[in-house]
């Protein structure tokens, strides 16, 4: 599609997988590799409610339930637009037989009225030249219904060479009962907000960790940090200052770890040290976080030990075929001794190697009551997203956070969904 070529796969644990993504470069008359494989490695949802009935609710959704096992059939016309193409997915059941999930993927072209590129030139005598190109993209979508949440996973491919990966959250509120009917009555820690009479919505987090095996114009890449350095000048110029860029290449895993928002880094790049542009610049991806979210639990808290991979937003490891799942191969039995954090403790060399970029995004979910109808039980879509942008000589990653909207669920209402029953049936 539009010079793009990639493979779509369905995995019981990760769900939607994109692999061997490349784009045709007309200037070089060759196909340029970008991504060997990309998928959600883990989805960590710890609740902050310490009551006896809730303290254990710290879910690792990909490893414990399976994003693919919980994937649902998309509804034509709503989940998938009229111009979309629906695709089935199969995975191996517990008896070894193939299990069909019909219409699990949707592919469609999106034209939202955005501008891909434009310019108006006034510099030509007696002429005004304007050129504008519309932004038309290809979206690959999957939805996983895990408990009360429906996660919408989108991979969006742009004609300009961009890849935008978004995660949207919607579904139903999960609540617990309380004796309180008004906020003024509360005189203790209730670990959440009073949404309605006798109804508490617990504080919790969502951390989505992506496994991104980048192959930028080849297999061997390096991870680079760039810093903006202000400089005072005493040259003969009316100006007295400027800024310049200084870069350093991470040689080992420990040097590549980044906690976004606490490290003064201007740019995070995955570059190919063996390939340069016509002007001598390195070709690479740039990771541009728009906001920083990190876990607030203590490192000795048992759920955080199991999900220690969320302590950093960025990790870089040398490729190892056994290192796919950030929470470990057997998540249900994990004590935190087989996670992304433990792998990186070996501090292996990553310079000019086949490397994997791990990126964790997310947000702290503080549920609020909104003045909606008493019988309104849904959550409108909200959540984080990040996007990858390939330009003429630079491949770019970034992510932004969407506005969150909440809805109130009536008290004393019991909610079950077929999706929950489906997911749990595979773990009985």
N, C-alpha and C positions, 0 to 999 in steps of 0.2 A: 504494500500500500504506500503510494507516494514516496518511493525510494526506500521505504522501510522493509525489512525482512526479519521476522522473529518467530519463535515457536511458543505455542501456548500449551501448557500441561495442567493436569488436574491431579493433586496429591492429597491423600487422606488427611495428612497432618497440616500441611501448609496451605492447601486449597489451590488458589491460582498461582501458577509459576510462569514467569517469562524467561526464556533462555535464547541464547545465540542471537541477540539483537544486534543488527548492523544497519548502516544506512549507506546508500550509494552516493559517492562523491563525484559529481560530474566534472569538476576541475581535474581530479586525479584519474578519472575514468576507472575507479576501483571502489570496492565495497570496504567500508571502514567498520571494524568491530568496536562495540561499545560495552555490551553487557553479556557475559557468558551465562549467568543465571541470577535471577532476583526473585525473592519471595519473603513473606512474613515468617520469621523464624520463631517468634514467640510474642504472646500478647498477655501481659501481666496486669491483673486487676486486683489490687489489695484494698479491702474495705478497712476503714479506720474505727469501726465499732468494736469495742472490747468486751461487750456483754457476752455471757456464756453461750448464747445461741448464735453469736455472730463472729466471734474473734477469729475463727478458723477460715473465714471467707476471704481467702487470698488466692485468687485463681490464676493458673497458668493455662490459658484457654487453648493454645495450639498443642501443647504437650499433653494436657490432661483430657481434653475433649476432641480436638481435631477441627481445624477450620474447614477442611474438606468434608469430614464426616458430618459437620453441622451445616454445610452449604445447602441452600434451598433452591427450588425451582423458581426462576424469575418469571414474573407475570408480564406478558406482552401488553404494551400500551402504557404501563405504569413503571415497572422496574426497567423495562426495555422499550425504547421508543419505536414508533411504527416503522422506521427505516432500519431497525436493528436486525441482526442475524443471531438466532439462538443456537447454542451448541450443547450437546449432552456431555456428561462426564462419567467415568467409571473408576472405581477403586476396588481393591481386593477385600472381600468381606472376611469375617473371622473363620468362615468355613472354607476359605480359599476361592470361592466363586466370585465372579465379577458382580458388583453392585452398581446399578444405574441410578444416576441423578439426572433426570431430564431437564433440559433448558438451564443448566447450571452457569453457563457463560452467555454473555451478550456482547456482540461487537456492533458498533454503530458509528457513523460519521456525525460529528457535532459541529454546527455552525451557529455560534451564539452571538454573532454580530460583532465579534472582536476584530481588531486590526492586527494583522501579522507584521506588516511593515508599511510605512508611507513616508513621503517627503514632498514638500512644495519648494521649488527652487525659483528664487527671484533674481538670481545673479546673471541671467542671460538677457541681454538688451532686447527690449520690446517683446519679451515673452515671459509667461509664467507657466512652468511645467509642474504638474502634479501627477504622482503615481501612488496608488494604494493597492494593497493586496489583502484579501480577507483571510482570517484565521479559521481554517477548517482542520479538524483533528479527528483521529480515530480512537475510540474508547473501548477498552476491554474491561468488563465488569463481572464481579461475583459478589454474592451476599451470603454471609454466614449468620444464622440465628442461634446464638449461644445464650441459653437462659432467657433473660429479659431483654438482652441487647441484640440488635441486628446491626452487623458491621458491613458497610458497603465499601468494597475494595475496587478502586478504579486505577487502571494504567492507561494514560492518555498520551498518544503519540502525535507529534506536531510535524507539519510539513517542513518547518524550519530546522528540524532535527531535535526538537525538545522531547523529553519524556517527563510527564507529570504523573506522580503517583499520589492518590488521595485516599484517605480513610475517613468515612463518615459514620457517625453513630446515631442510631435511632432505636425505636422499640417502645418498651413499657418500663415504668419506674418500678424498682424493687424496694419495698418498704417493710418496716416492722411496726408493730403496735406499741402504743404508749398510753399512759393514763392522762397525759397532758392534753388539754384542748385549746390552750392559748400560750403564746410565748412567754407572757409575764408570769406564768405559773412555774416555769422551769428554774430550779435552783441548784442544779447539778449538771455534770457533763453528760450530754446525751449523744455525743458523737455524730451529730448531724443537725439538720434543720427540721422544724415542725412544718410539714407541708399542708396538713389539714388536721381536723380534730382527730386525736388519737393516732396520728400517722407521722412517723419519722422517716426521713430520707437520709441514709448514712453518707458521710463524706467518703470518697474513694478516689483512686487514681486509675488512669489507663496509660500503659506504656506499650508501644508497638515497636518491636525490634526487627529491623530488616537485615537480611543477609544479601549483600550486593557484591557479587563476584564480577568486578569490572575487568574488562580486557580492553584497555584503551589503545587502539591501533596495534594490538599485539598482547601477548600473554604477560610479559614482564613489565611491571609498573612500580612506581614509588609513591610514597605519601609525603606531601610537602605542606609546610605551614608558612604563610606569608604574614608579615607584620608591617603595619604602617608606622613609620618613624618620623616624628616632627624634627625639623632641622632649622636652627637659627643661622642666618647667613650674614656675613660682613662684606659681601661682594659689593661692587659699585652698581647697585640696583635700588630703585625706590622700594622694592620689597625687602622685608626683613626675615621672612620665614617661608618654608615650604615643607611638604612631606614627601618621603620616598618610600620605596618598598624593599624590605629585606626578607629573604627566604631561607629556610633550613629544611633539609630532608631528614625524615625520621629513619634512623638506621635499624632500630629494634622496636618491638611491640610497645614497650613502656613509653618510648618517646612519641608514639602516635596517639596515645590516649588523650581525649579532650572532654572536659566537662563544660559544655557551652554556657557562656555567661560569666564564668569565673576565670577563663583563660583569655588574655588580651590578644587574640589572634584575628587578623583581618580576613584571611582566606585559608580554607582547607582544601587541598587539591590532591587528586590522584593523577599523576602524570606518567607519561612514557618517556623515560630518559634516553631511549634509543631512537626516538623520532622527533624531528623538529620541523617547524614550518619553513616556508621559503625565506622568512626574515630571521630565522634562527631561534624562534621561541618554542618552548616545549608545548606539546599537545597534552591536554589533560582535562579532568573533571574538577569542578569547584563546588564544594559543599557550602551552602549559605543558609544557616539556621536563622529563622526570623524571630524566634523566641526560645527561651531555655526552660526546660522542665526537668527536674531531678527529683528522685525520691526523698521524702522527708523522714522516713523511718530510720532508726539507728542501725548501724551496720551489724550489730549483734542480735537484732530482732530476727527470729527464725524465718519468717517469710522473706525478709530482705536477704538473708544468707542464701536462700534458694534462688532468688532473683538478683544476685549480685551483679549481673550483667547490666542492670539499669543504673549503676553508680556512675557510669560515664556515658555520654551521648555518642561518642565516637570511639570505636576500637578498630584496629587494623591487624589482621593475622595473615601469616602465610597460608596459602591454600592447603587444606587437608581434607580429603574426601570424607573423613569421619566426623568433621566439625561442621555440622549443618544446623544443629539445634542449640540455641543459646542457653537453654535451660537444661541441657543434657539429653542423652538418648532416651533414658527411662525417667521421665519427669515425675510420674506418680511416686517413684521410690527415691526421688532426689533428696539428698541432705546438703546440697550445695557443693558437693565435691567433684562435679562434672559439669561445669558451666563455662561460659565464655571467659569469665574472670580467671578461673583456674587454668584454662589453656594458656592465657596470655602471661601467667606467672613464670613461664619458661623463658620469656623475653627473647623470642627467636628473632633472627634477622629478617627484615622485610624490604630492604632496599634493593630495587631492581629485581623483584621476585614476582611470582604469580601470587597476588595478594587479594584478600577479601575485606571489604569495608562493611562494618556493622554500624548501623545508625539507629538510635532509639529516639523516638519522638513520643509526645503524649501530652496529657494535661491533668490538672487536679480538678476533680468533679465535685463542686459544691452545689447541691441541689437547692433550688429556691422555689418557693410557691409563687405562682403567677395568677393574676385575676382571670382565670379561664372558667369555662362552664364546670359545674359540679361533676358532670358525667364524663369529662374529658380525661381519658386514660393514656394518651399517647405522648411520646416524646418526639418533637420535631428533630430533624437531622442536625447534628452538631459534631464537632470533632476537629482533630488536627489534619493537616495535609502537608505534603512536601512535593516539590517538583524538581525535575532534572532538565536542564536546558543545554542542548548542543548548539553551539554557534560555529562560525566559520573556522575559528582556530582554537576554540576553547569549549570544553564540555562542562556544564554547570549543574550543580545540585542546589536546591533550596527548599525550605518548607515554611509554611505559614499556618496560622491558627484561625479557624473560622469562628464566627460569633455563635455562642451557645444559647439555645432556647430550651426552656423546661416547661413541663406540664404537670398538673396536679392529678394524682390518682385518688379516687374516693376511698374513704376508710372502709375497713371490713370487707374489701373485695378480694377474692381469691382469683389469681390469674394463672392459667396454664396455657401452654402453646404446644402445637404438634411438633414444632422444631425442637423443643426441650425434650420431649419424649423420644424423638428420633435420636438425638445425641446421646441420651442416657442409655438407650437400648444397646448401644455398641459397647458400653462399659459395664454392663450388668455382670 
